[in-house]
Amino acid sequence: MELLMGRLDRARIPYEIYLDSRPVQHIPLIQRRLLFDRKAPISTRFDQLVRAMNAGSASHGAWRRLLIATPGSGPAELVAAVNAHAARPTIERLPTSQLRQVTNTHIHKAVARLLAGEDAPNFASSRDYDALTDDGVPLAPKKVFGLALEEALGIEAYPGHFSAGWGQVCFKLIETAGLWIVPKTGGDPRPRLRSTEVDAELTGVAPTEEELSWIEGNPKIVSHLKRERQPGLAKQKRAEFIAEHGRLFCEECKLDPVERYGPEAGHACIEVHHHRVHVANMTPGHLTVIDDLKCLCANCHRVLHRKLTLGLAKMASPR
């Protein structure tokens, strides 16, 4: 859409944009017109169009069928404008096998370059998601992966080389490298589940709306939350706790969830918390051991995370 608007602008072809999805095609065209500031930058116009086409609906997406009308312009003039840069070689999607050559090291180098003030000029700023560093600095996921891809394959990367989004290799490798991808403010407030069926190494869920507020208060809690959700350690801690005590219960308030809620659902109340070494303070290569973990009910766990965010709680001293 931005590409089309840019080429029409450069050709000085005036245009109007209308909703054209099937459910609204019976409505008179004039009532489907989307308003935008013609003097604003293209990225601003695009945002205005998205807001206009989603007005009155619960959708936050940018997927609609649109009609672009160019009154007074003939077919030859339009073809020339749209194909103005056709000489540029077509960028084809790279196979997954090549995308997966991007390692954690490549991504960390890309992050360091962006944090140092470099840019990935072939990639636009992110509209929907941020990739948060351990310190909570937001970066555009495509810029991160684009630079990492150039480092890994020795090519000049373009958006057409890969797709970004939940379930895509780009997002999965970025999260594997330690960044946390979250919706931008004003985007979808309900982050989706990670694609565990596609890639078992990325089990767990994205941050909830409540956790996003914690991150804003203390960005370092990003790392803490991510590490706590590693399923292998949590499963091992629960198993060893049951072997030692004969049952699961909250080490803080002593809640016995099976006694309260029954054996079918009770165990879901007990979560595993890093209580010795705050994950945000772990040095590179830190290996978490079972003694670093504590079994807490969901309520006590949330309260403790909130205290960590506010600096009101301290980690137990390591043995």
C-alpha positions as CSV (number, residue, x, y, z in Angstrom):
1,M,0.0,0.0,0.0
2,E,2.8,2.4,0.9
3,L,4.7,1.5,-2.2
4,L,1.7,2.2,-4.4
5,M,1.0,5.6,-2.7
6,G,4.7,6.5,-3.1
7,R,4.7,5.7,-6.8
8,L,1.5,7.6,-7.4
9,D,2.9,10.6,-5.5
10,R,6.1,10.6,-7.5
11,A,4.0,10.5,-10.8
12,R,1.8,13.3,-9.4
13,I,-1.3,11.2,-10.0
14,P,-4.2,12.2,-7.6
15,Y,-6.1,9.3,-6.1
16,E,-8.9,8.5,-3.7
17,I,-9.1,5.3,-1.5
18,Y,-12.3,3.5,-0.7
19,L,-13.2,0.4,1.3
20,D,-14.1,-2.4,-1.1
21,S,-14.5,-5.6,1.0
22,R,-17.5,-7.7,0.0
23,P,-19.7,-6.8,3.0
24,V,-19.7,-3.1,2.1
25,Q,-19.8,-3.3,-1.7
26,H,-23.6,-2.5,-1.6
27,I,-22.9,0.8,0.1
28,P,-22.6,3.8,-2.1
29,L,-19.0,4.5,-3.0
30,I,-18.9,8.0,-1.5
31,Q,-19.8,6.6,1.9
32,R,-16.9,4.2,1.7
33,R,-14.2,6.8,1.1
34,L,-11.3,6.8,3.6
35,L,-10.0,10.2,4.5
36,F,-6.3,11.0,5.0
37,D,-4.0,14.0,5.1
38,R,-2.5,14.2,1.6
39,K,0.4,16.4,2.8
40,A,1.5,14.0,5.5
41,P,4.3,11.5,5.1
42,I,3.3,8.2,3.6
43,S,3.7,6.3,6.9
44,T,1.4,8.8,8.6
45,R,-1.2,8.4,5.8
46,F,-1.0,4.7,6.1
47,D,-1.8,4.8,9.8
48,Q,-4.7,7.2,9.1
49,L,-6.1,4.8,6.5
50,V,-5.8,1.9,8.9
51,R,-7.7,3.8,11.6
52,A,-10.3,4.9,9.2
53,M,-11.0,1.5,7.7
54,N,-11.2,-0.1,11.2
55,A,-13.5,2.7,12.6
56,G,-16.6,1.3,14.2
57,S,-15.2,-2.3,14.5
58,A,-13.3,-4.2,17.1
59,S,-10.5,-5.0,14.6
60,H,-7.0,-3.7,15.0
61,G,-5.7,-5.3,11.8
62,A,-4.6,-3.8,8.6
63,W,-6.2,-6.4,6.2
64,R,-9.0,-5.0,4.1
65,R,-9.8,-4.9,0.3
66,L,-9.4,-1.4,-0.9
67,L,-10.2,0.4,-4.1
68,I,-7.8,3.1,-5.3
69,A,-9.4,5.4,-7.8
70,T,-7.3,7.7,-10.0
71,P,-9.8,10.0,-11.8
72,G,-8.4,11.6,-14.9
73,S,-5.5,9.2,-15.3
74,G,-5.3,6.7,-18.2
75,P,-4.1,3.1,-18.1
76,A,-0.8,3.8,-19.8
77,E,0.0,6.6,-17.3
78,L,-0.9,4.3,-14.3
79,V,1.2,1.4,-15.7
80,A,4.2,3.7,-16.1
81,A,3.8,5.0,-12.5
82,V,3.4,1.6,-10.9
83,N,6.3,0.0,-12.8
84,A,8.6,3.0,-12.4
85,H,11.1,0.8,-10.5
86,A,10.5,-2.5,-12.3
87,A,14.1,-2.8,-13.3
88,R,15.0,-3.6,-9.7
89,P,15.5,-7.4,-9.4
90,T,12.7,-9.4,-7.8
91,I,13.4,-10.4,-4.2
92,E,12.2,-13.9,-3.6
93,R,11.5,-15.5,-0.2
94,L,14.5,-17.4,1.1
95,P,13.9,-21.1,2.1
96,T,13.6,-21.9,5.8
97,S,16.9,-23.8,5.7
98,Q,18.7,-20.6,4.8
99,L,16.8,-18.4,7.3
100,R,17.8,-20.8,10.1
101,Q,21.4,-20.2,9.4
102,V,20.9,-17.1,11.5
103,T,22.3,-17.9,15.0
104,N,22.0,-16.2,18.4
105,T,25.4,-14.6,17.7
106,H,24.2,-13.0,14.5
107,I,21.1,-11.6,16.2
108,H,23.1,-10.3,19.2
109,K,25.5,-8.5,16.7
110,A,22.5,-7.0,14.9
111,V,21.1,-5.7,18.2
112,A,24.4,-4.2,19.2
113,R,24.7,-2.4,15.8
114,L,21.2,-1.0,16.2
115,L,21.8,0.1,19.8
116,A,25.0,1.8,18.6
117,G,23.0,4.0,16.3
118,E,23.3,2.0,13.0
119,D,20.2,1.5,10.9
120,A,18.8,-1.2,8.6
121,P,17.7,1.2,5.8
122,N,16.1,-1.5,3.7
123,F,13.5,-2.1,6.5
124,A,10.8,0.2,7.7
125,S,10.1,0.9,11.4
126,S,7.9,-1.6,13.0
127,R,4.1,-0.9,13.1
128,D,2.8,-3.7,15.2
129,Y,5.5,-5.3,17.3
130,D,8.7,-4.4,19.2
131,A,11.6,-6.8,20.1
132,L,12.5,-5.8,23.6
133,T,16.1,-6.2,24.8
134,D,16.9,-7.2,28.4
135,D,16.9,-3.5,29.3
136,G,13.5,-2.9,27.7
137,V,14.8,-1.1,24.6
138,P,12.3,-1.6,21.7
139,L,13.7,-2.5,18.3
140,A,12.0,-3.3,15.0
141,P,12.0,-7.1,14.7
142,K,12.5,-6.9,10.9
143,K,15.5,-4.6,11.3
144,V,17.1,-7.0,13.8
145,F,16.5,-10.1,11.7
146,G,17.5,-8.3,8.4
147,L,20.9,-7.3,9.8
148,A,21.4,-10.7,11.3
149,L,20.5,-12.3,7.9
150,E,23.1,-10.2,6.2
151,E,25.7,-11.2,8.8
152,A,24.8,-14.9,8.4
153,L,24.5,-15.2,4.6
154,G,26.7,-12.3,3.4
155,I,23.8,-10.8,1.3
156,E,22.0,-7.5,1.2
157,A,18.7,-8.4,2.9
158,Y,15.3,-7.0,1.9
159,P,11.8,-7.4,3.4
160,G,10.9,-9.8,0.6
161,H,13.5,-12.3,1.8
162,F,11.4,-13.4,4.9
163,S,8.1,-12.9,6.7
164,A,7.7,-11.6,10.2
165,G,4.9,-12.5,12.6
166,W,3.9,-15.2,15.1
167,G,4.8,-18.6,13.9
168,Q,7.4,-17.3,11.4
169,V,11.1,-18.2,11.6
170,C,12.0,-14.5,12.1
171,F,10.1,-14.2,15.3
172,K,11.1,-17.6,16.6
173,L,14.8,-17.0,16.2
174,I,14.7,-13.6,17.7
175,E,13.0,-14.9,20.8
176,T,15.4,-17.8,21.0
177,A,18.2,-15.3,21.1
178,G,16.7,-13.7,24.2
179,L,14.6,-10.9,23.0
180,W,10.9,-10.7,23.8
181,I,8.5,-9.7,21.0
182,V,5.5,-7.7,22.3
183,P,2.6,-5.8,20.6
184,K,3.1,-2.0,20.3
185,T,1.0,0.2,22.5
186,G,-2.4,0.5,20.9
187,G,-2.0,-2.8,19.1
188,D,-3.6,-6.2,19.9
189,P,-3.6,-6.2,23.8
190,R,-3.9,-10.0,23.9
191,P,-0.5,-11.4,22.7
192,R,-0.9,-14.8,21.0
193,L,0.5,-18.1,22.1
194,R,3.9,-19.0,20.6
195,S,3.8,-21.7,18.0
196,T,4.8,-24.7,20.1
197,E,3.7,-27.2,17.4
198,V,6.0,-25.7,14.8
199,D,9.0,-25.4,17.1
200,A,9.2,-27.2,20.4
201,E,12.1,-25.0,21.7
202,L,9.8,-22.0,21.9
203,T,7.2,-23.3,24.4
204,G,5.5,-20.8,26.7
205,V,3.3,-17.8,26.2
206,A,3.8,-14.1,25.3
207,P,3.4,-11.5,28.1
208,T,0.0,-10.8,29.4
209,E,-1.4,-7.2,29.5
210,E,-0.6,-7.1,33.2
211,E,3.0,-8.3,32.6
212,L,3.4,-5.6,29.9
213,S,2.7,-3.0,32.6
214,W,5.4,-4.6,34.8
215,I,7.8,-4.4,31.9
216,E,7.1,-0.7,31.6
217,G,7.8,-0.2,35.3
218,N,11.0,-2.3,35.2
219,P,12.2,-3.6,31.8
220,K,14.6,-6.1,33.3
221,I,11.7,-8.2,34.5
222,V,11.4,-9.3,30.8
223,S,14.3,-11.7,31.3
224,H,13.0,-12.9,34.6
225,L,9.6,-13.8,33.2
226,K,11.1,-15.6,30.1
227,R,13.4,-17.8,32.1
228,E,10.7,-18.8,34.6
229,R,8.7,-20.2,31.7
230,Q,11.2,-22.7,30.6
231,P,9.1,-25.8,30.9
232,G,11.9,-28.3,31.6
233,L,13.1,-26.8,34.8
234,A,9.5,-26.1,36.0
235,K,8.4,-29.7,35.4
236,Q,11.5,-31.0,37.2
237,K,11.0,-28.7,40.2
238,R,7.4,-29.8,40.6
239,A,8.3,-33.5,40.4
240,E,11.1,-33.1,43.0
241,F,8.9,-31.0,45.2
242,I,6.2,-33.7,45.2
243,A,8.8,-36.4,45.8
244,E,10.0,-34.5,48.9
245,H,6.7,-33.4,50.3
246,G,4.2,-35.8,48.8
247,R,2.1,-33.0,47.3
248,L,2.3,-29.5,45.7
249,F,1.6,-26.5,47.8
250,C,2.5,-22.8,47.9
251,E,5.7,-22.2,49.9
252,E,4.5,-18.7,50.7
253,C,0.9,-19.0,51.9
254,K,0.8,-22.8,52.2
255,L,-2.2,-23.1,49.9
256,D,-2.9,-26.7,49.0
257,P,-4.6,-26.3,45.6
258,V,-5.7,-30.0,45.4
259,E,-7.5,-29.7,48.7
260,R,-9.1,-26.4,47.6
261,Y,-9.9,-27.1,43.9
262,G,-9.6,-30.9,43.4
263,P,-6.9,-33.1,41.8
264,E,-8.0,-32.4,38.2
265,A,-7.4,-28.6,38.2
266,G,-5.5,-27.9,41.5
267,H,-2.0,-28.4,40.2
268,A,-2.5,-25.6,37.7
269,C,-2.5,-23.1,40.6
270,I,1.2,-23.8,41.5
271,E,3.8,-22.0,39.5
272,V,7.6,-21.9,39.7
273,H,9.5,-18.8,40.6
274,H,13.3,-17.9,40.5
275,H,13.9,-16.8,44.1
276,R,17.6,-16.9,44.5
277,V,19.2,-15.1,41.6
278,H,17.0,-12.5,39.8
279,V,17.2,-13.6,36.1
280,A,18.0,-10.1,35.1
281,N,21.1,-10.2,37.2
282,M,22.4,-13.6,35.9
283,T,25.7,-13.5,34.2
284,P,26.1,-15.0,30.7
285,G,26.2,-18.8,30.9
286,H,24.4,-18.9,34.3
287,L,22.9,-22.4,34.8
288,T,19.7,-22.5,36.9
289,V,19.6,-25.3,39.5
290,I,16.5,-26.7,41.2
291,D,17.4,-24.9,44.5
292,D,17.1,-21.6,42.6
293,L,13.4,-22.3,42.2
294,K,10.4,-22.0,44.5
295,C,6.8,-23.3,44.2
296,L,4.2,-20.5,44.6
297,C,0.5,-20.2,44.1
298,A,-0.5,-17.9,41.2
299,N,-1.6,-15.1,43.6
300,C,1.7,-15.1,45.6
301,H,3.7,-15.3,42.4
302,R,1.9,-12.2,40.9
303,V,2.4,-10.2,44.1
304,L,6.1,-11.1,44.3
305,H,6.6,-10.1,40.6
306,R,4.9,-6.8,41.3
307,K,7.2,-6.3,44.3
308,L,10.3,-7.1,42.1
309,T,9.1,-4.6,39.5
310,L,8.8,-1.9,42.2
311,G,12.1,-2.8,43.9
312,L,10.3,-3.9,47.1
313,A,11.5,-7.5,47.0
314,K,15.0,-9.0,47.1
315,M,16.4,-12.3,45.9
316,A,17.4,-14.9,48.5
317,S,21.2,-15.2,48.7
318,P,22.7,-18.0,46.7
319,R,24.2,-20.8,48.6
